[in-house]
Amino acid sequence: MTAKTTPRIGVAFSGGGMRALAYLGVLQVLEEANVPIDLVAGTSIGAFVAGLYAAGVPVRDLVESSKKIGFMDFASPDRRWQGLLGHNKMAKLLVELLGSPDITFEELNIPIAVVATDLEKGELVILKEGPLIPALMATSAYPFIFAPVRHQGRWLVDGGVLNNFPVDVVRRMGADRVLGVSVPSSVRLTLESKMKAALSPPARSFLPSLTRDWKLPFLVAEASVCTMVGAINRTRLMLCPPDLLLEVRLPSVGLFTTDKNAEVIVAGRRAAMNHLAELVALKTKPLPAR
């Protein structure tokens, strides 16, 4: 029996809101260097990128589309009032990009796992079969901001609640080499100064809940959740490290920042180019003898 010499390369994309557009720049470099992706797992918007790529949507098309996307392009009110925002616009955007509302995991070019969280049971859910679009909406249902998604008999929310960086998931899928790509949060709030800047003098005196800066509650939510997610990520990476960890640092980009999309993609490309030799080694370094 001939031993396998060609490694199966798996990629894990973390969540990170609009920062995850950096993964498009990473994918550009992987394609140019002819580094294949055999398996992929993603959480939240990382799963969006993974799903679209696995469906065969060209990276150049994703790059061009992303440059035009603003927050209001996927923000619609949630009529059930289970979150600030619903999923109608998000679903429409996915249909436009994928070309069909009915595409399934089984039709994808690359096996993919999407990470979500069962809201009622507090369980990690790995989605790998059935309709793709509901799975992508579920994995990105950021608590409080987006409403939970009813899918496969469960109420699902963002996978980042329990596993924002699914390196272990793609490893279990059968990857010999794992590339983990993340966009760590860098939000740091000095809340007192922000509140003073956001409130008008009359509001400070008798209506402290009224702010001029509508982004402030989103920043508070992001800073709070990302503190928890960062701790979980560190523990998971210690238990199951990737063969190569690629972190794209985006100090001025928040989860919902949409006015720097082009810059974010370039940052992802730059980070990948800085590790080009290591990326190529994922496919060229021989597997150890067994």
N, C-alpha and C positions, 0 to 999 in steps of 0.2 A: 504493500500500500504506500503510495507516494504522499509524503507529508505536505501539508498546505504551506506555501511560501508567500502567497499574496495576502496581506492583511485586509480584513474588512474594516473600513474606516467609518466610525460613527461620530456624529456631531451633536452636541447638546447646546441648545440656545436657551439662555435664561430669559426670564421676563425682564421688563424694564420700560414699558410704555413706549413713547416715541423714540427713546434712546435706542431701541431695538432696530431701528432703521440702519444702524451701523453694521448690522449683519449683512446687509446688501453689499457693502464695500468689502467685507470679508469674503463673501461668495464670489465676487468679481475676481479676487486674487486667487482663490482656490481653482476657479475655472481656468484662468490664464496659466496657472502652474500645473494644470492637468492632475490635480489632486482629486480623486473621486470621492463622492459621498455615497456610502452604501446603506447607511441607516441614519435616521435623524430623530431626535426627540426635542420637544420644546414646551415651554410654559408661557402662558399669556401671549403678548405680542411676539415673543420669540417663536411660539407655535404658529402664529400667523405666517411669519416669514418661512418657517419650515414647511408648512402645509402648501403654500403657494409654490415654493421651489420644488417640492416633491410632486406637485401636480404638473410640472413642466412649464410653468409660466417663466419666460425668459427673464433673467436678472435685469437686463437693460430695460425691459418694459416695466418691471417693478420700480426701478430707479426713477424712470420718467414719471410714473404715476405718483410716486411718493413725494416728489418735489411739489406737486400741486395740492396735496392733501392738507387740509386745515382741521382744527378741532371740531368745527361745526359740520364737517363732512361726515362725521360718524356720531354726532351728538343729537339725540332726539329724546323728548320727554318720555318717561316711563308711566304709562297710563295706569298701571297697577300700583304705582307708588311703592315698589319694592326696592327702588334705587332712584337716584337723581335722573339717570338716563336709561333709555331702553335700547333695543338692538336693531330697530328697523333700518336705520341708515347703515349700520355696520353690515347687516346681512346683504343689503343692496350692493354695497361696495365689494363685498366678497364675490357675489354673483357676477358682477362686472369683470372682476379680475380673473375668476376661474372659468367664466364662460358658461356656467351651468349651475342651477340651484340644487341639482341632485347628485353631484359628484360624491363618490364614496371613497373610503380609505382603500378599498380593494382595487380601485382604478388608478391609484397613484403610481408614479414611476419609481418611487423610492419608499420602502417601508418607513412609517412614521408613527411615533407615539406622542399623544397629546395629554398633558397633565392637567387635571382639574381636582376640585375638592368637593366632596359631598357635604353640603351645608348642614343637613339634619343629623348625619351620623358622625361628622367630623373625620371622614376617611379620605385617604388619597385615592383618586380614581385615574386609571390609565386607559385612555380611549385609543383603540387601534382598529376598530371596525365600525361599519355602518356609515351614515351620512357625515361628511366632513364639516360642513358649514356650522351646524349646531355645536359640534365639538369645539370649533375655533371660537365661537361666541362664548361658550361656557368657560373655557380656559382663561379668557380675558375679562370675565365679569368681576372686575375689581370691586371689592366690598364697599358699599355705600354709594359709590359713584355709578356703577352699572348694576342693573337688576340681575338676580340669579336666573339661570336658564334651566328650564325643565327638559331633561334629555335622558333617554333610556331609563325612565322611571325614577329619576333622581332630580333633586334641586342642586344644581352645580354652580360653584363660583370659582374665581381665579385659582389656578393651581399653585400660585405663589404663596398661598396661605400655608401650605405644608411642604412644597418642594418647588422652589423657584428656579432651581438649576439642576435639571434632570440628568446629570452625568451618570448616576447609578442606573437610571432607566435605560439609556441607550447601551450601557454596558451589558445589562441583562438581555437586551435584544440580540446580542451575539457579536457585538463589535470587538475586534481584536485591539484596535487602537481608537482612543476616544479624544477628540478635540472638544474642549469645553470653551464656549465663547460667552462672555458676560459683559454687561454694561452697568457696573456698580453705581448705586446712588451716591450722589455727593451733596444732597440737600442738607444744609445746616441753617437752622432758623435762630435768629435773635428776635424772639417774638415781641418783646416789649417795644423795641424800636419800630418793628413792622406795624404793630397796632397803632402806635402814635402817628406814623406816617399815613396810615390808611384811614384814620378817623378824622372827621372834621371837628373843630372845637366844640360846637353844640352837641355833636354825637358823643364825644368823650364825656360830656357832663351828664347826659341822661339816657342815651341809647347806645351803650357800648357794643351792642351786637350789630350795629349798622356800619359797614365798611365801604370805602370807595374801591378797595382792591378786591374784586370778586375772586381772584386767584388764591387769596390767603387761606380759606378753608381747605382747598385742594393741597396747598403746600403743607399744611398741618397734617392732613391725612397721609400724604406721601412720606413725610419725615417720620411719622409714628410707625406706619406699616413697614417702611424700609429698615428701620432699626431692628424690628423683629425678624424680617426676612434675611438681613445680613447675618444675624446670629445663627439662623437655621442653615444658611448656605455654608458658613464656615465649618459647622459640625458635619454636614453631609460631605463636603470636599475632603475633610480629614479622614472620614470613613471610606470614601470611594473617590480618590483623586483621578482626574483625567491624565492622559499621557502628555497632553499639552494644554495649558491654561492660557487663554488669550483674553485679556481684559482691556476693554476700550474705555478710556477715561474721558468723561464728558462733564466737566465741572459746572458748566452753565446751562445744562439741559435737564429739565424735569420730566416727569412722566407724561405730562400733557403739553409740553412745549412743541409747537408745530411750525414755528417761524425759522427754524434752523435745520430743516430736514436735509438740505444739500450738504451742509457742513458736517452733520452727523454721519452721513454716508462716507464722506471723504475721510473722516476720522477713523472709521472702521477699516477702510482700505489702507490707511497709513499704518495702523496697528498691525494688520496682517503682513504688510510688506516688511515691517521691522522684524518679523519672525518668519520670513519666507523660507529660510533654510530648514527651520524646524518643522514647518508645514510640509515641505517636500519630503522630509525624512519619515513622516508618518506612512508614506507609501513605499519608500525605497529601503528603509532599514529592515533587514530580514527578521522574520519571526524567530524566536528562540526555538531550538530543537526540543522535541518532546519525546 
